[in-house]
Amino acid sequence: MVSFALNFGMEIFWTDLLDGERYAVLSVCIAYVLLMGVIAVVRCLGIRRWPRTTGTLTEDGFSSIGSGSDRMQTARVRYEYIVDGIPYRGTRLSPVLIYASGKRLAKWQKGGIQRHGNDRITVFYNPARPQKSYLILPQWTSIIGICLLTILLVMVFWLAF
């Protein structure tokens, strides 16, 4: 009996969603934002536990995306590192991507790279897949920011009911 009621309730919900009923659309938006927020926080917390090794920074520059007044700048890095005697190459600066209209924010983000002398750097790598790596771990401020943004978006959708 309970199973029938749940199935019937979900059937009504899906019908309402397909019909564009506001409560159903907003409920899906809330569920999506919560799911993505939880996934992002769990991923960032997992990355913070990755081991580290020392690597060599082979390129340190900026990339442009877009054209004209819509041009955005982001940090561009290339580096090499060795894990268990196997050499790897990486291009990921951080799991938090920053695009801005100028280079100032990208320069600020690259300031988080742990440098050891001229071109020696700390590389954080996934122990299960060492070819996946970052030069900067997610900071607590980023993780808290993700949580706050998730809560804010859920509240906005909730208040839209």
N, C-alpha and C positions, 0 to 999 in steps of 0.2 A: 504494500500500500504506500509506504514512504517512498519507495523507488519510483512508483508511478507519479506521485506528487512532484518529486524532484524533476523527473523527465518532462512532465507536463509544464512545470514552471520554467524550465530551460527552453522548452519549445516556444513558449510565449515570449521569453526574453529574446530569442534569436529572431522571431518574427518581428518583434518591436524594433530590434536593431536594424533589420533589413528595411523596415518601413521608415527608419530615421527618427524614431522616438527619442526625444532629448535625453531621458534618464538612461536609456540603453547605450546611446553613443557616449555619454559622459562616463558611465560605468566602465566601458571598455577603455576610454582614455585614462581613467584613474588606474585601472589594472595594469595598463601598459607602462605608465610612468612609474608605478611602484615596482614592477618587475625589472625595468631597466635600471632604476636606482639601486635596487638590491644587487643586481648582477654587477653593476659598476663598482659598488663598495666592496663586495666580496672579491672581485678581481683585483682591485687596488690593494686590499689587505693581503691577498696571496702574493702579489708581486713584491710587497715589502719584505717578504721572507726569503726571497731568492738569494742564492749565494753570489759572491762577487769574485772577480778576478781582475788582473791588471791588463790593460790593452794599450793599443797605440792609436791615437787620433790621426787619421790620414786626410781628412777634409773637414774644414770648419767654416761654413759660410751661410748663405741665405738663399731661399728659393722664392720666386714670385709666382703667384697664382692670379689669373685674371688679366685684364688689360685696362688701360686708361685709368680713370679715376676709381675703378673698382678693383685695382691691383692690391692684392694682399701679400704680406711677407710672412715667412715662417723660417725657423732655424733649419739648417741642413747640415748633417754630420755624417761622416763615414769613419768607421773604425775597424780595427782587427784585434782579435783576442784568441786565446788558446784555452781549451777546456779538455782535460784528460789527454793532452798531447795532440788534439785535433784542432786545426786552425779554423776560425770562423770570421765572417765579415758581417758588420751590422750597420744599420742606417737609422735606427730608431733612437730618438733623443729621450722621449718620455711618453708614458701612456696617456698623458694629458696633452692634447694638441692645442697649440695656440696660433691663431692666424690674426694678424693685425695690419692696419694700413701703413704702418711704419716698421722700422727695424728695432725700435727701442724695446718692445715687449719680447721679441725673439732674443735679443742680447741679454735681457734680464733672465730669461729662462735658461739660456746657456750658462749663466753664472752658477747654476746648480751642479754643473759637471765637476766631479772631484778630480782635480789635476795633480799630477806628481811629477814635477819637472816640466821639460819642454813639451813633449807630445804624449806623455804617459798619462793614462786615465783609468778610473775605476769603471768596470763594466759589470752590470747586474744581469745574470742570465738565468733562464728557466732550466732547472736541473733535469727535467724530463725531456726537454727539447732545447739543448744548448744553443741552437742557431737563433733562438728568439732571445733578444736582449734589449736592454735600455741603459742609458748613461745616467739617468736621473730616476730615482724611486718616487712613487706618489707620496707627496707630503701630507701630513695630517690636515693642513689647511685645505688641500684639494678634496680630501675625503669628506671633511665636514661640509665643504661647499657643495659637494654632490648631494649629501644628506639634506642640507637646507634647501637646495633647489628642488629636490624631489618633494619635500614637504610643502614648499610653496606652490608647486604645480598641482599637487593633490588638493590643496586648499582652494586654489582658484577654480579647479574643476568642480569641487564639492560645492562651493558657493554659487556656481553657475546653475546648480539644480534649482 
